[in-house]
Amino acid sequence: RAAVACANLLGTREVSVLTMAPEMIQELVFGLQASWESRDYAGVRWPLERMILAVNNMSISDSNKEVLVKFGIVPTLMEIVRSYENEVENVYESTLKTLANLTFNDDGKEQMQAADAVTAMDEFQKEVQWDDAQGAREIAQDIVFMLTKAINVEMAFLPIGALTHGRRHVMVSYSPLALEEHVMEVVRSLRNKGFDVWDRQQGSSLRKAGGPGGRAGMDVMAEAMELAEHIVIFVSRAYRESYRCRLEAKFAHIRERAGRSSIYYVMLEEDGRPSNDQS
């Protein structure tokens, strides 16, 4: 009980394993395995939805990722994804978000590739077709990108060329869960000053937003970043906790180190400062 409570209270924060004891994370992994197999653990039959949410919270911190992978979380998560039987959207969304977070851990990514996660994600998108599973299908699509195309994007970012020269092209990177109205106010201001701004809602003149319901897929995001002379990152707790935003920030830093883009930070929250895990 203490492990689940701590995970739900503190897991989304960047808590070191020195503070959150590894034994507690091990209890969560074992508890999730028992919940998935419909058996008691430590005298309790834990609801699967509650256990996977706790594990997802823990998976946001890099130090916790390492311990989760060490104690064998990936095989259980892959079993859940391959089941297609639990029509509780939150179970699949939390499971897939946890796997997406674990792609930032080398061992976790290697275990997913060994388990043929790409095929599993493709099959999941085909099999899980009930109406409220759109969010889960989108996360599965993102995981395929992160396991297959992300490394190529990192290696092949193009230098600023004739297409962007003089166009003052800007990409904004933000979480729609944190003060999106303030982000859009900055976007409108930049456009009024003559900048060609790409955002996930409208895109820009060089790259449309694309995606279902206006959602920009990761391929679209990567293409927009290739065109960006300037990248504005709106930092918030929600940004730090999003695997999509984290990947955008990672790509942005690669471009900045290569001298191909400039990054500007806008702090939306006092507690939204980048942590060591995110740098």
Sequence and secondary structure as in RCSB ss.txt:
>XXXX:A:sequence
RAAVACANLLGTREVSVLTMAPEMIQELVFGLQASWESRDYAGVRWPLERMILAVNNMSISDSNKEVLVKFGIVP
TLMEIVRSYENEVENVYESTLKTLANLTFNDDGKEQMQAADAVTAMDEFQKEVQWDDAQGAREIAQDIVFMLTKA
INVEMAFLPIGALTHGRRHVMVSYSPLALEEHVMEVVRSLRNKGFDVWDRQQGSSLRKAGGPGGRAGMDVMAEAM
ELAEHIVIFVSRAYRESYRCRLEAKFAHIRERAGRSSIYYVMLEEDGRPSNDQS
>XXXX:A:secstr
 HHHHHHHHHTTS   TTTS HHHHHHHHHHHHHHHTT  BTTB   HHHHHHHHHHHTTSHHHHHHHHHTTHHH
HHHHHHTT     HHHHHHHHHHHHHHTTSHHHHHHHHHTTHHHHHHHHHHH  SGGGHHHHHHHHHHHHHHHTH
HHHHHH     TTTTTT EEEEE  TTS HHHHHHHHHHHHHTT EEE TTT  SSS   SGGG   HHHHHHHH
HT SEEEEEE HHHHT HHHHHHHHHHHHHHHTTS EEEEEE STT    GGG 
